[in-house]
Amino acid sequence: MKEYERFVVWLDYLDSERKRSEGRRVPLNTCVRAPNLEELAQACKKLSIDAQTQKAFYPKASRRQSGYVSIKKNGPKQQIIMTIARELSRIRGSQPKKV
């Protein structure tokens, strides 16, 4: 069996508008509303995670454009997703709000 060296972290894992059955993988108090690929890449960069971004359709919601980052394995996937989600929340909180 082939062993892969990278994880895929979909935007839908971190979206507070998604239900768990629709692919959300973190608690509501940790995720953000409608994250975008640029924010996800920025969160990975701040955490010193080498991430490759890709626009794609999330398999559970094939009609809606989404995207993901591909990152090197460096521990349990759920732990990495939680770390990225917390950093994404910090980034979203530090941005000026649009009026």
mmCIF file as gemmi writes it, N, C-alpha and C atoms, coordinates in Angstrom:
data_model
loop_
_atom_site.group_PDB
_atom_site.id
_atom_site.type_symbol
_atom_site.label_atom_id
_atom_site.label_alt_id
_atom_site.label_comp_id
_atom_site.label_asym_id
_atom_site.label_entity_id
_atom_site.label_seq_id
_atom_site.pdbx_PDB_ins_code
_atom_site.Cartn_x
_atom_site.Cartn_y
_atom_site.Cartn_z
_atom_site.occupancy
_atom_site.B_iso_or_equiv
_atom_site.pdbx_formal_charge
_atom_site.auth_seq_id
_atom_site.auth_asym_id
_atom_site.pdbx_PDB_model_num
ATOM 1 N N . MET Axp A 1 ? 0.834 -1.176 0 1 0 ? 1 A 1
ATOM 2 C CA . MET Axp A 1 ? 0 0 0 1 0 ? 1 A 1
ATOM 3 C C . MET Axp A 1 ? 0.884 1.247 0 1 0 ? 1 A 1
ATOM 4 N N . LYS Axp A 2 ? 0.516 2.231 -0.797 1 0 ? 2 A 1
ATOM 5 C CA . LYS Axp A 2 ? 1.303 3.441 -0.929 1 0 ? 2 A 1
ATOM 6 C C . LYS Axp A 2 ? 1.134 4.329 0.295 1 0 ? 2 A 1
ATOM 7 N N . GLU Axp A 3 ? 2.228 4.89 0.772 1 0 ? 3 A 1
ATOM 8 C CA . GLU Axp A 3 ? 2.171 5.798 1.904 1 0 ? 3 A 1
ATOM 9 C C . GLU Axp A 3 ? 2.358 7.222 1.383 1 0 ? 3 A 1
ATOM 10 N N . TYR Axp A 4 ? 1.379 8.049 1.621 1 0 ? 4 A 1
ATOM 11 C CA . TYR Axp A 4 ? 1.425 9.428 1.151 1 0 ? 4 A 1
ATOM 12 C C . TYR Axp A 4 ? 2.149 10.3 2.168 1 0 ? 4 A 1
ATOM 13 N N . GLU Axp A 5 ? 2.803 11.349 1.687 1 0 ? 5 A 1
ATOM 14 C CA . GLU Axp A 5 ? 3.589 12.211 2.555 1 0 ? 5 A 1
ATOM 15 C C . GLU Axp A 5 ? 2.893 13.514 2.873 1 0 ? 5 A 1
ATOM 16 N N . ARG Axp A 6 ? 1.705 13.745 2.319 1 0 ? 6 A 1
ATOM 17 C CA . ARG Axp A 6 ? 1.028 15.023 2.504 1 0 ? 6 A 1
ATOM 18 C C . ARG Axp A 6 ? -0.415 14.819 2.944 1 0 ? 6 A 1
ATOM 19 N N . PHE Axp A 7 ? -0.92 15.817 3.688 1 0 ? 7 A 1
ATOM 20 C CA . PHE Axp A 7 ? -2.326 15.888 4.064 1 0 ? 7 A 1
ATOM 21 C C . PHE Axp A 7 ? -3.009 16.919 3.183 1 0 ? 7 A 1
ATOM 22 N N . VAL Axp A 8 ? -4.3 16.75 2.995 1 0 ? 8 A 1
ATOM 23 C CA . VAL Axp A 8 ? -5.111 17.743 2.307 1 0 ? 8 A 1
ATOM 24 C C . VAL Axp A 8 ? -6.047 18.347 3.344 1 0 ? 8 A 1
ATOM 25 N N . VAL Axp A 9 ? -6.036 19.685 3.442 1 0 ? 9 A 1
ATOM 26 C CA . VAL Axp A 9 ? -6.921 20.398 4.364 1 0 ? 9 A 1
ATOM 27 C C . VAL Axp A 9 ? -7.857 21.251 3.515 1 0 ? 9 A 1
ATOM 28 N N . TRP Axp A 10 ? -9.119 20.847 3.453 1 0 ? 10 A 1
ATOM 29 C CA . TRP Axp A 10 ? -10.13 21.54 2.66 1 0 ? 10 A 1
ATOM 30 C C . TRP Axp A 10 ? -10.664 22.741 3.419 1 0 ? 10 A 1
ATOM 31 N N . LEU Axp A 11 ? -11.077 23.775 2.682 1 0 ? 11 A 1
ATOM 32 C CA . LEU Axp A 11 ? -11.713 24.941 3.287 1 0 ? 11 A 1
ATOM 33 C C . LEU Axp A 11 ? -12.972 24.542 4.051 1 0 ? 11 A 1
ATOM 34 N N . ASP Axp A 12 ? -13.684 23.557 3.555 1 0 ? 12 A 1
ATOM 35 C CA . ASP Axp A 12 ? -14.928 23.114 4.173 1 0 ? 12 A 1
ATOM 36 C C . ASP Axp A 12 ? -14.711 22.547 5.58 1 0 ? 12 A 1
ATOM 37 N N . TYR Axp A 13 ? -13.514 22.078 5.884 1 0 ? 13 A 1
ATOM 38 C CA . TYR Axp A 13 ? -13.204 21.577 7.226 1 0 ? 13 A 1
ATOM 39 C C . TYR Axp A 13 ? -13.323 22.685 8.258 1 0 ? 13 A 1
ATOM 40 N N . LEU Axp A 14 ? -13.11 23.945 7.826 1 0 ? 14 A 1
ATOM 41 C CA . LEU Axp A 14 ? -12.992 25.081 8.739 1 0 ? 14 A 1
ATOM 42 C C . LEU Axp A 14 ? -14.139 26.075 8.629 1 0 ? 14 A 1
ATOM 43 N N . ASP Axp A 15 ? -15.168 25.753 7.861 1 0 ? 15 A 1
ATOM 44 C CA . ASP Axp A 15 ? -16.27 26.668 7.569 1 0 ? 15 A 1
ATOM 45 C C . ASP Axp A 15 ? -17.413 26.49 8.564 1 0 ? 15 A 1
ATOM 46 N N . SER Axp A 16 ? -17.753 27.564 9.283 1 0 ? 16 A 1
ATOM 47 C CA . SER Axp A 16 ? -18.81 27.488 10.292 1 0 ? 16 A 1
ATOM 48 C C . SER Axp A 16 ? -20.198 27.363 9.665 1 0 ? 16 A 1
ATOM 49 N N . GLU Axp A 17 ? -20.333 27.634 8.379 1 0 ? 17 A 1
ATOM 50 C CA . GLU Axp A 17 ? -21.618 27.501 7.701 1 0 ? 17 A 1
ATOM 51 C C . GLU Axp A 17 ? -21.928 26.054 7.314 1 0 ? 17 A 1
ATOM 52 N N . ARG Axp A 18 ? -20.97 25.164 7.451 1 0 ? 18 A 1
ATOM 53 C CA . ARG Axp A 18 ? -21.155 23.75 7.12 1 0 ? 18 A 1
ATOM 54 C C . ARG Axp A 18 ? -21.486 22.955 8.368 1 0 ? 18 A 1
ATOM 55 N N . LYS Axp A 19 ? -22.293 21.936 8.177 1 0 ? 19 A 1
ATOM 56 C CA . LYS Axp A 19 ? -22.577 20.987 9.262 1 0 ? 19 A 1
ATOM 57 C C . LYS Axp A 19 ? -21.479 19.927 9.265 1 0 ? 19 A 1
ATOM 58 N N . ARG Axp A 20 ? -21.412 19.171 10.343 1 0 ? 20 A 1
ATOM 59 C CA . ARG Axp A 20 ? -20.429 18.086 10.402 1 0 ? 20 A 1
ATOM 60 C C . ARG Axp A 20 ? -20.671 17.1 9.263 1 0 ? 20 A 1
ATOM 61 N N . SER Axp A 21 ? -21.95 16.84 8.959 1 0 ? 21 A 1
ATOM 62 C CA . SER Axp A 21 ? -22.271 15.894 7.886 1 0 ? 21 A 1
ATOM 63 C C . SER Axp A 21 ? -21.896 16.43 6.51 1 0 ? 21 A 1
ATOM 64 N N . GLU Axp A 22 ? -21.651 17.742 6.415 1 0 ? 22 A 1
ATOM 65 C CA . GLU Axp A 22 ? -21.248 18.363 5.15 1 0 ? 22 A 1
ATOM 66 C C . GLU Axp A 22 ? -19.732 18.532 5.051 1 0 ? 22 A 1
ATOM 67 N N . GLY Axp A 23 ? -19.011 18.048 6.06 1 0 ? 23 A 1
ATOM 68 C CA . GLY Axp A 23 ? -17.562 18.044 5.962 1 0 ? 23 A 1
ATOM 69 C C . GLY Axp A 23 ? -16.809 18.874 6.976 1 0 ? 23 A 1
ATOM 70 N N . ARG Axp A 24 ? -17.513 19.621 7.839 1 0 ? 24 A 1
ATOM 71 C CA . ARG Axp A 24 ? -16.799 20.418 8.84 1 0 ? 24 A 1
ATOM 72 C C . ARG Axp A 24 ? -16.106 19.481 9.818 1 0 ? 24 A 1
ATOM 73 N N . ARG Axp A 25 ? -14.844 19.776 10.167 1 0 ? 25 A 1
ATOM 74 C CA . ARG Axp A 25 ? -14.08 18.878 11.032 1 0 ? 25 A 1
ATOM 75 C C . ARG Axp A 25 ? -13.667 19.504 12.357 1 0 ? 25 A 1
ATOM 76 N N . VAL Axp A 26 ? -14.01 20.777 12.581 1 0 ? 26 A 1
ATOM 77 C CA . VAL Axp A 26 ? -13.648 21.44 13.832 1 0 ? 26 A 1
ATOM 78 C C . VAL Axp A 26 ? -14.902 21.985 14.51 1 0 ? 26 A 1
ATOM 79 N N . PRO Axp A 27 ? -14.864 22.2 15.834 1 0 ? 27 A 1
ATOM 80 C CA . PRO Axp A 27 ? -16.033 22.744 16.537 1 0 ? 27 A 1
ATOM 81 C C . PRO Axp A 27 ? -16.387 24.143 16.038 1 0 ? 27 A 1
ATOM 82 N N . LEU Axp A 28 ? -17.654 24.52 16.2 1 0 ? 28 A 1
ATOM 83 C CA . LEU Axp A 28 ? -18.123 25.822 15.731 1 0 ? 28 A 1
ATOM 84 C C . LEU Axp A 28 ? -17.38 26.985 16.376 1 0 ? 28 A 1
ATOM 85 N N . ASN Axp A 29 ? -16.975 26.837 17.631 1 0 ? 29 A 1
ATOM 86 C CA . ASN Axp A 29 ? -16.291 27.948 18.299 1 0 ? 29 A 1
ATOM 87 C C . ASN Axp A 29 ? -14.864 28.144 17.788 1 0 ? 29 A 1
ATOM 88 N N . THR Axp A 30 ? -14.378 27.247 16.971 1 0 ? 30 A 1
ATOM 89 C CA . THR Axp A 30 ? -13.022 27.336 16.435 1 0 ? 30 A 1
ATOM 90 C C . THR Axp A 30 ? -13.003 27.771 14.974 1 0 ? 30 A 1
ATOM 91 N N . CYS Axp A 31 ? -14.074 27.507 14.23 1 0 ? 31 A 1
ATOM 92 C CA . CYS Axp A 31 ? -14.053 27.802 12.794 1 0 ? 31 A 1
ATOM 93 C C . CYS Axp A 31 ? -14.528 29.222 12.494 1 0 ? 31 A 1
ATOM 94 N N . VAL Axp A 32 ? -14.367 29.603 11.243 1 0 ? 32 A 1
ATOM 95 C CA . VAL Axp A 32 ? -14.749 30.934 10.778 1 0 ? 32 A 1
ATOM 96 C C . VAL Axp A 32 ? -15.801 30.805 9.682 1 0 ? 32 A 1
ATOM 97 N N . ARG Axp A 33 ? -16.458 31.908 9.41 1 0 ? 33 A 1
ATOM 98 C CA . ARG Axp A 33 ? -17.507 31.894 8.398 1 0 ? 33 A 1
ATOM 99 C C . ARG Axp A 33 ? -16.898 32.136 7.021 1 0 ? 33 A 1
ATOM 100 N N . ALA Axp A 34 ? -17.159 31.238 6.107 1 0 ? 34 A 1
ATOM 101 C CA . ALA Axp A 34 ? -16.732 31.331 4.703 1 0 ? 34 A 1
ATOM 102 C C . ALA Axp A 34 ? -15.253 31.694 4.544 1 0 ? 34 A 1
ATOM 103 N N . PRO Axp A 35 ? -14.353 30.828 5 1 0 ? 35 A 1
ATOM 104 C CA . PRO Axp A 35 ? -12.926 31.115 4.804 1 0 ? 35 A 1
ATOM 105 C C . PRO Axp A 35 ? -12.564 31.062 3.323 1 0 ? 35 A 1
ATOM 106 N N . ASN Axp A 36 ? -11.518 31.775 2.96 1 0 ? 36 A 1
ATOM 107 C CA . ASN Axp A 36 ? -11.067 31.7 1.569 1 0 ? 36 A 1
ATOM 108 C C . ASN Axp A 36 ? -9.662 31.122 1.518 1 0 ? 36 A 1
ATOM 109 N N . LEU Axp A 37 ? -9.252 30.774 0.341 1 0 ? 37 A 1
ATOM 110 C CA . LEU Axp A 37 ? -7.98 30.085 0.137 1 0 ? 37 A 1
ATOM 111 C C . LEU Axp A 37 ? -6.778 30.948 0.532 1 0 ? 37 A 1
ATOM 112 N N . GLU Axp A 38 ? -6.885 32.248 0.303 1 0 ? 38 A 1
ATOM 113 C CA . GLU Axp A 38 ? -5.791 33.153 0.667 1 0 ? 38 A 1
ATOM 114 C C . GLU Axp A 38 ? -5.589 33.181 2.179 1 0 ? 38 A 1
ATOM 115 N N . GLU Axp A 39 ? -6.681 33.239 2.937 1 0 ? 39 A 1
ATOM 116 C CA . GLU Axp A 39 ? -6.589 33.24 4.396 1 0 ? 39 A 1
ATOM 117 C C . GLU Axp A 39 ? -6.003 31.925 4.907 1 0 ? 39 A 1
ATOM 118 N N . LEU Axp A 40 ? -6.41 30.834 4.302 1 0 ? 40 A 1
ATOM 119 C CA . LEU Axp A 40 ? -5.895 29.527 4.706 1 0 ? 40 A 1
ATOM 120 C C . LEU Axp A 40 ? -4.394 29.428 4.432 1 0 ? 40 A 1
ATOM 121 N N . ALA Axp A 41 ? -3.958 29.917 3.291 1 0 ? 41 A 1
ATOM 122 C CA . ALA Axp A 41 ? -2.53 29.911 2.965 1 0 ? 41 A 1
ATOM 123 C C . ALA Axp A 41 ? -1.758 30.825 3.914 1 0 ? 41 A 1
ATOM 124 N N . GLN Axp A 42 ? -2.353 31.965 4.266 1 0 ? 42 A 1
ATOM 125 C CA . GLN Axp A 42 ? -1.712 32.897 5.195 1 0 ? 42 A 1
ATOM 126 C C . GLN Axp A 42 ? -1.566 32.273 6.579 1 0 ? 42 A 1
ATOM 127 N N . ALA Axp A 43 ? -2.588 31.55 7.041 1 0 ? 43 A 1
ATOM 128 C CA . ALA Axp A 43 ? -2.524 30.877 8.338 1 0 ? 43 A 1
ATOM 129 C C . ALA Axp A 43 ? -1.423 29.827 8.336 1 0 ? 43 A 1
ATOM 130 N N . CYS Axp A 44 ? -1.31 29.076 7.264 1 0 ? 44 A 1
ATOM 131 C CA . CYS Axp A 44 ? -0.252 28.063 7.162 1 0 ? 44 A 1
ATOM 132 C C . CYS Axp A 44 ? 1.125 28.712 7.164 1 0 ? 44 A 1
ATOM 133 N N . LYS Axp A 45 ? 1.247 29.842 6.466 1 0 ? 45 A 1
ATOM 134 C CA . LYS Axp A 45 ? 2.528 30.539 6.407 1 0 ? 45 A 1
ATOM 135 C C . LYS Axp A 45 ? 2.936 31.037 7.789 1 0 ? 45 A 1
ATOM 136 N N . LYS Axp A 46 ? 1.981 31.589 8.56 1 0 ? 46 A 1
ATOM 137 C CA . LYS Axp A 46 ? 2.289 32.069 9.906 1 0 ? 46 A 1
ATOM 138 C C . LYS Axp A 46 ? 2.705 30.932 10.83 1 0 ? 46 A 1
ATOM 139 N N . LEU Axp A 47 ? 2.201 29.729 10.566 1 0 ? 47 A 1
ATOM 140 C CA . LEU Axp A 47 ? 2.551 28.565 11.369 1 0 ? 47 A 1
ATOM 141 C C . LEU Axp A 47 ? 3.791 27.842 10.837 1 0 ? 47 A 1
ATOM 142 N N . SER Axp A 48 ? 4.429 28.418 9.836 1 0 ? 48 A 1
ATOM 143 C CA . SER Axp A 48 ? 5.613 27.834 9.188 1 0 ? 48 A 1
ATOM 144 C C . SER Axp A 48 ? 5.327 26.459 8.592 1 0 ? 48 A 1
ATOM 145 N N . ILE Axp A 49 ? 4.153 26.334 8.006 1 0 ? 49 A 1
ATOM 146 C CA . ILE Axp A 49 ? 3.755 25.097 7.33 1 0 ? 49 A 1
ATOM 147 C C . ILE Axp A 49 ? 3.868 25.333 5.831 1 0 ? 49 A 1
ATOM 148 N N . ASP Axp A 50 ? 4.626 24.484 5.158 1 0 ? 50 A 1
ATOM 149 C CA . ASP Axp A 50 ? 4.768 24.577 3.714 1 0 ? 50 A 1
ATOM 150 C C . ASP Axp A 50 ? 3.468 24.08 3.076 1 0 ? 50 A 1
ATOM 151 N N . ALA Axp A 51 ? 2.7 25.003 2.5 1 0 ? 51 A 1
ATOM 152 C CA . ALA Axp A 51 ? 1.387 24.656 1.95 1 0 ? 51 A 1
ATOM 153 C C . ALA Axp A 51 ? 1.321 24.974 0.464 1 0 ? 51 A 1
ATOM 154 N N . GLN Axp A 52 ? 0.725 24.07 -0.282 1 0 ? 52 A 1
ATOM 155 C CA . GLN Axp A 52 ? 0.473 24.271 -1.7 1 0 ? 52 A 1
ATOM 156 C C . GLN Axp A 52 ? -1.03 24.41 -1.882 1 0 ? 52 A 1
ATOM 157 N N . THR Axp A 53 ? -1.478 25.543 -2.413 1 0 ? 53 A 1
ATOM 158 C CA . THR Axp A 53 ? -2.912 25.793 -2.555 1 0 ? 53 A 1
ATOM 159 C C . THR Axp A 53 ? -3.421 25.26 -3.879 1 0 ? 53 A 1
ATOM 160 N N . GLN Axp A 54 ? -4.695 24.909 -3.886 1 0 ? 54 A 1
ATOM 161 C CA . GLN Axp A 54 ? -5.333 24.385 -5.098 1 0 ? 54 A 1
ATOM 162 C C . GLN Axp A 54 ? -6.829 24.668 -5.024 1 0 ? 54 A 1
ATOM 163 N N . LYS Axp A 55 ? -7.391 25.269 -6.083 1 0 ? 55 A 1
ATOM 164 C CA . LYS Axp A 55 ? -8.84 25.433 -6.169 1 0 ? 55 A 1
ATOM 165 C C . LYS Axp A 55 ? -9.412 24.132 -6.695 1 0 ? 55 A 1
ATOM 166 N N . ALA Axp A 56 ? -10.515 23.691 -6.074 1 0 ? 56 A 1
ATOM 167 C CA . ALA Axp A 56 ? -11.132 22.427 -6.481 1 0 ? 56 A 1
ATOM 168 C C . ALA Axp A 56 ? -12.548 22.373 -5.938 1 0 ? 56 A 1
ATOM 169 N N . PHE Axp A 57 ? -13.278 21.345 -6.32 1 0 ? 57 A 1
ATOM 170 C CA . PHE Axp A 57 ? -14.62 21.107 -5.802 1 0 ? 57 A 1
ATOM 171 C C . PHE Axp A 57 ? -14.538 20.098 -4.68 1 0 ? 57 A 1
ATOM 172 N N . TYR Axp A 58 ? -15.085 20.453 -3.506 1 0 ? 58 A 1
ATOM 173 C CA . TYR Axp A 58 ? -15.094 19.537 -2.374 1 0 ? 58 A 1
ATOM 174 C C . TYR Axp A 58 ? -16.016 18.368 -2.712 1 0 ? 58 A 1
ATOM 175 N N . PRO Axp A 59 ? -15.603 17.143 -2.503 1 0 ? 59 A 1
ATOM 176 C CA . PRO Axp A 59 ? -16.387 15.984 -2.923 1 0 ? 59 A 1
ATOM 177 C C . PRO Axp A 59 ? -17.819 15.931 -2.384 1 0 ? 59 A 1
ATOM 178 N N . LYS Axp A 60 ? -18.046 16.375 -1.147 1 0 ? 60 A 1
ATOM 179 C CA . LYS Axp A 60 ? -19.4 16.317 -0.588 1 0 ? 60 A 1
ATOM 180 C C . LYS Axp A 60 ? -20.291 17.439 -1.1 1 0 ? 60 A 1
ATOM 181 N N . ALA Axp A 61 ? -19.725 18.462 -1.722 1 0 ? 61 A 1
ATOM 182 C CA . ALA Axp A 61 ? -20.488 19.589 -2.25 1 0 ? 61 A 1
ATOM 183 C C . ALA Axp A 61 ? -19.946 19.922 -3.63 1 0 ? 61 A 1
ATOM 184 N N . SER Axp A 62 ? -20.137 19.039 -4.575 1 0 ? 62 A 1
ATOM 185 C CA . SER Axp A 62 ? -19.48 19.16 -5.879 1 0 ? 62 A 1
ATOM 186 C C . SER Axp A 62 ? -19.999 20.318 -6.731 1 0 ? 62 A 1
ATOM 187 N N . ARG Axp A 63 ? -21.072 20.97 -6.325 1 0 ? 63 A 1
ATOM 188 C CA . ARG Axp A 63 ? -21.608 22.07 -7.128 1 0 ? 63 A 1
ATOM 189 C C . ARG Axp A 63 ? -21.018 23.424 -6.728 1 0 ? 63 A 1
ATOM 190 N N . ARG Axp A 64 ? -20.289 23.461 -5.645 1 0 ? 64 A 1
ATOM 191 C CA . ARG Axp A 64 ? -19.768 24.718 -5.125 1 0 ? 64 A 1
ATOM 192 C C . ARG Axp A 64 ? -18.244 24.699 -5.179 1 0 ? 64 A 1
ATOM 193 N N . GLN Axp A 65 ? -17.68 25.772 -5.718 1 0 ? 65 A 1
ATOM 194 C CA . GLN Axp A 65 ? -16.222 25.881 -5.798 1 0 ? 65 A 1
ATOM 195 C C . GLN Axp A 65 ? -15.64 25.992 -4.394 1 0 ? 65 A 1
ATOM 196 N N . SER Axp A 66 ? -14.584 25.289 -4.137 1 0 ? 66 A 1
ATOM 197 C CA . SER Axp A 66 ? -13.905 25.311 -2.851 1 0 ? 66 A 1
ATOM 198 C C . SER Axp A 66 ? -12.406 25.304 -3.132 1 0 ? 66 A 1
ATOM 199 N N . GLY Axp A 67 ? -11.644 24.81 -2.208 1 0 ? 67 A 1
ATOM 200 C CA . GLY Axp A 67 ? -10.213 24.71 -2.405 1 0 ? 67 A 1
ATOM 201 C C . GLY Axp A 67 ? -9.574 24.011 -1.227 1 0 ? 67 A 1
ATOM 202 N N . TYR Axp A 68 ? -8.289 23.755 -1.342 1 0 ? 68 A 1
ATOM 203 C CA . TYR Axp A 68 ? -7.585 23.082 -0.261 1 0 ? 68 A 1
ATOM 204 C C . TYR Axp A 68 ? -6.123 23.463 -0.281 1 0 ? 68 A 1
ATOM 205 N N . VAL Axp A 69 ? -5.452 23.145 0.819 1 0 ? 69 A 1
ATOM 206 C CA . VAL Axp A 69 ? -4 23.251 0.87 1 0 ? 69 A 1
ATOM 207 C C . VAL Axp A 69 ? -3.462 21.854 1.116 1 0 ? 69 A 1
ATOM 208 N N . SER Axp A 70 ? -2.357 21.572 0.494 1 0 ? 70 A 1
ATOM 209 C CA . SER Axp A 70 ? -1.67 20.307 0.679 1 0 ? 70 A 1
ATOM 210 C C . SER Axp A 70 ? -0.447 20.596 1.547 1 0 ? 70 A 1
ATOM 211 N N . ILE Axp A 71 ? -0.353 19.903 2.694 1 0 ? 71 A 1
ATOM 212 C CA . ILE Axp A 71 ? 0.74 20.158 3.633 1 0 ? 71 A 1
ATOM 213 C C . ILE Axp A 71 ? 1.46 18.858 3.964 1 0 ? 71 A 1
ATOM 214 N N . LYS Axp A 72 ? 2.728 18.99 4.338 1 0 ? 72 A 1
ATOM 215 C CA . LYS Axp A 72 ? 3.498 17.801 4.715 1 0 ? 72 A 1
ATOM 216 C C . LYS Axp A 72 ? 2.988 17.243 6.032 1 0 ? 72 A 1
ATOM 217 N N . LYS Axp A 73 ? 2.999 15.928 6.146 1 0 ? 73 A 1
ATOM 218 C CA . LYS Axp A 73 ? 2.589 15.277 7.385 1 0 ? 73 A 1
ATOM 219 C C . LYS Axp A 73 ? 3.572 15.632 8.487 1 0 ? 73 A 1
ATOM 220 N N . ASN Axp A 74 ? 3.021 16.086 9.604 1 0 ? 74 A 1
ATOM 221 C CA . ASN Axp A 74 ? 3.853 16.461 10.734 1 0 ? 74 A 1
ATOM 222 C C . ASN Axp A 74 ? 3.063 16.235 12.018 1 0 ? 74 A 1
ATOM 223 N N . GLY Axp A 75 ? 2.478 15.059 12.151 1 0 ? 75 A 1
ATOM 224 C CA . GLY Axp A 75 ? 1.659 14.745 13.315 1 0 ? 75 A 1
ATOM 225 C C . GLY Axp A 75 ? 0.271 14.324 12.879 1 0 ? 75 A 1
ATOM 226 N N . PRO Axp A 76 ? -0.625 14.137 13.855 1 0 ? 76 A 1
ATOM 227 C CA . PRO Axp A 76 ? -2.002 13.732 13.536 1 0 ? 76 A 1
ATOM 228 C C . PRO Axp A 76 ? -2.743 14.82 12.747 1 0 ? 76 A 1
ATOM 229 N N . LYS Axp A 77 ? -3.5 14.4 11.757 1 0 ? 77 A 1
ATOM 230 C CA . LYS Axp A 77 ? -4.193 15.335 10.885 1 0 ? 77 A 1
ATOM 231 C C . LYS Axp A 77 ? -5.164 16.222 11.659 1 0 ? 77 A 1
ATOM 232 N N . GLN Axp A 78 ? -5.93 15.656 12.583 1 0 ? 78 A 1
ATOM 233 C CA . GLN Axp A 78 ? -6.915 16.447 13.323 1 0 ? 78 A 1
ATOM 234 C C . GLN Axp A 78 ? -6.231 17.524 14.159 1 0 ? 78 A 1
ATOM 235 N N . GLN Axp A 79 ? -5.099 17.222 14.73 1 0 ? 79 A 1
ATOM 236 C CA . GLN Axp A 79 ? -4.359 18.199 15.529 1 0 ? 79 A 1
ATOM 237 C C . GLN Axp A 79 ? -3.867 19.35 14.642 1 0 ? 79 A 1
ATOM 238 N N . ILE Axp A 80 ? -3.393 19.031 13.46 1 0 ? 80 A 1
ATOM 239 C CA . ILE Axp A 80 ? -2.937 20.059 12.523 1 0 ? 80 A 1
ATOM 240 C C . ILE Axp A 80 ? -4.1 20.932 12.074 1 0 ? 80 A 1
ATOM 241 N N . ILE Axp A 81 ? -5.243 20.321 11.8 1 0 ? 81 A 1
ATOM 242 C CA . ILE Axp A 81 ? -6.421 21.077 11.376 1 0 ? 81 A 1
ATOM 243 C C . ILE Axp A 81 ? -6.862 22.036 12.48 1 0 ? 81 A 1
ATOM 244 N N . MET Axp A 82 ? -6.851 21.578 13.734 1 0 ? 82 A 1
ATOM 245 C CA . MET Axp A 82 ? -7.235 22.439 14.857 1 0 ? 82 A 1
ATOM 246 C C . MET Axp A 82 ? -6.266 23.617 14.997 1 0 ? 82 A 1
ATOM 247 N N . THR Axp A 83 ? -4.981 23.377 14.831 1 0 ? 83 A 1
ATOM 248 C CA . THR Axp A 83 ? -3.977 24.438 14.926 1 0 ? 83 A 1
ATOM 249 C C . THR Axp A 83 ? -4.193 25.48 13.827 1 0 ? 83 A 1
ATOM 250 N N . ILE Axp A 84 ? -4.457 25.011 12.623 1 0 ? 84 A 1
ATOM 251 C CA . ILE Axp A 84 ? -4.711 25.918 11.496 1 0 ? 84 A 1
ATOM 252 C C . ILE Axp A 84 ? -5.997 26.705 11.741 1 0 ? 84 A 1
ATOM 253 N N . ALA Axp A 85 ? -7.03 26.054 12.269 1 0 ? 85 A 1
ATOM 254 C CA . ALA Axp A 85 ? -8.306 26.719 12.538 1 0 ? 85 A 1
ATOM 255 C C . ALA Axp A 85 ? -8.132 27.839 13.562 1 0 ? 85 A 1
ATOM 256 N N . ARG Axp A 86 ? -7.355 27.597 14.604 1 0 ? 86 A 1
ATOM 257 C CA . ARG Axp A 86 ? -7.114 28.648 15.614 1 0 ? 86 A 1
ATOM 258 C C . ARG Axp A 86 ? -6.371 29.834 15.005 1 0 ? 86 A 1
ATOM 259 N N . GLU Axp A 87 ? -5.379 29.55 14.179 1 0 ? 87 A 1
ATOM 260 C CA . GLU Axp A 87 ? -4.621 30.631 13.537 1 0 ? 87 A 1
ATOM 261 C C . GLU Axp A 87 ? -5.498 31.383 12.55 1 0 ? 87 A 1
ATOM 262 N N . LEU Axp A 88 ? -6.359 30.692 11.838 1 0 ? 88 A 1
ATOM 263 C CA . LEU Axp A 88 ? -7.287 31.323 10.907 1 0 ? 88 A 1
ATOM 264 C C . LEU Axp A 88 ? -8.233 32.257 11.65 1 0 ? 88 A 1
ATOM 265 N N . SER Axp A 89 ? -8.674 31.861 12.837 1 0 ? 89 A 1
ATOM 266 C CA . SER Axp A 89 ? -9.528 32.721 13.661 1 0 ? 89 A 1
ATOM 267 C C . SER Axp A 89 ? -8.782 33.98 14.08 1 0 ? 89 A 1
ATOM 268 N N . ARG Axp A 90 ? -7.512 33.834 14.443 1 0 ? 90 A 1
ATOM 269 C CA . ARG Axp A 90 ? -6.701 34.999 14.822 1 0 ? 90 A 1
ATOM 270 C C . ARG Axp A 90 ? -6.538 35.953 13.638 1 0 ? 90 A 1
ATOM 271 N N . ILE Axp A 91 ? -6.281 35.391 12.474 1 0 ? 91 A 1
ATOM 272 C CA . ILE Axp A 91 ? -6.119 36.211 11.267 1 0 ? 91 A 1
ATOM 273 C C . ILE Axp A 91 ? -7.414 36.939 10.958 1 0 ? 91 A 1
ATOM 274 N N . ARG Axp A 92 ? -8.514 36.239 11.008 1 0 ? 92 A 1
ATOM 275 C CA . ARG Axp A 92 ? -9.815 36.839 10.711 1 0 ? 92 A 1
ATOM 276 C C . ARG Axp A 92 ? -10.15 37.926 11.733 1 0 ? 92 A 1
ATOM 277 N N . GLY Axp A 93 ? -9.765 37.725 12.986 1 0 ? 93 A 1
ATOM 278 C CA . GLY Axp A 93 ? -10.04 38.718 14.03 1 0 ? 93 A 1
ATOM 279 C C . GLY Axp A 93 ? -9.183 39.953 13.919 1 0 ? 93 A 1
ATOM 280 N N . SER Axp A 94 ? -8.003 39.834 13.34 1 0 ? 94 A 1
ATOM 281 C CA . SER Axp A 94 ? -7.088 40.969 13.254 1 0 ? 94 A 1
ATOM 282 C C . SER Axp A 94 ? -7.311 41.814 11.995 1 0 ? 94 A 1
ATOM 283 N N . GLN Axp A 95 ? -8.115 41.316 11.061 1 0 ? 95 A 1
ATOM 284 C CA . GLN Axp A 95 ? -8.371 42.084 9.834 1 0 ? 95 A 1
ATOM 285 C C . GLN Axp A 95 ? -9.39 43.161 10.095 1 0 ? 95 A 1
ATOM 286 N N . PRO Axp A 96 ? -9.224 44.328 9.46 1 0 ? 96 A 1
ATOM 287 C CA . PRO Axp A 96 ? -10.223 45.382 9.633 1 0 ? 96 A 1
ATOM 288 C C . PRO Axp A 96 ? -11.551 44.967 8.997 1 0 ? 96 A 1
ATOM 289 N N . LYS Axp A 97 ? -12.633 45.31 9.649 1 0 ? 97 A 1
ATOM 290 C CA . LYS Axp A 97 ? -13.956 44.925 9.149 1 0 ? 97 A 1
ATOM 291 C C . LYS Axp A 97 ? -14.382 45.843 8.015 1 0 ? 97 A 1
ATOM 292 N N . LYS Axp A 98 ? -15.01 45.254 7.002 1 0 ? 98 A 1
ATOM 293 C CA . LYS Axp A 98 ? -15.498 46.027 5.863 1 0 ? 98 A 1
ATOM 294 C C . LYS Axp A 98 ? -16.857 46.618 6.198 1 0 ? 98 A 1
ATOM 295 N N . VAL Axp A 99 ? -17.052 47.864 5.814 1 0 ? 99 A 1
ATOM 296 C CA . VAL Axp A 99 ? -18.324 48.552 6.115 1 0 ? 99 A 1
ATOM 297 C C . VAL Axp A 99 ? -19.221 48.511 4.934 1 0 ? 99 A 1
